[in-house]
Amino acid sequence: QVQLVESGGGLVQAGGSLRLSCAASVSAYTFNVMAWYRQAAGKQRELVASITTGAITEYGDSVKGRFTISRDNAKNMVALQMNSLKPEDTAVYYCNAVSSWDYRAYWGQGTQVTVSS
């Protein structure tokens, strides 16, 4: 059974940094895309960043230049380095992975990120 487990959330002041990690219970090569989404209270879930097996990345407009996604296929992990955090980055952040075989999407349980002003 595929499991994605996030870690690294917490409370940080505006301008600070946090690093989120997501560990997969199976080989990262199972997934052609791994990504981070976030959902703020009262808002729809949105893509933060994604990365393919070949390290092609995509970022949401609001995080470009501040966040960096990386992937370690040997360790079955994807990480999100978040710098210059803003109060509007406050949300629950979810790890996501899409299977290379059947395009099924898997989700982690989410980790809370709170940025105080």
Secondary structure, DSSP 8 states (H G I E B T S, - for coil): ---EEEE--EEEETT--EEEEEEESS-GGGEEEEEEEEE-TTS--EEEEEEETT--EEE-GGGTTTEEEEEETTTTEEEEEE-S--GGG-EEEEEEEEETTT--EEE---EEEEEE-
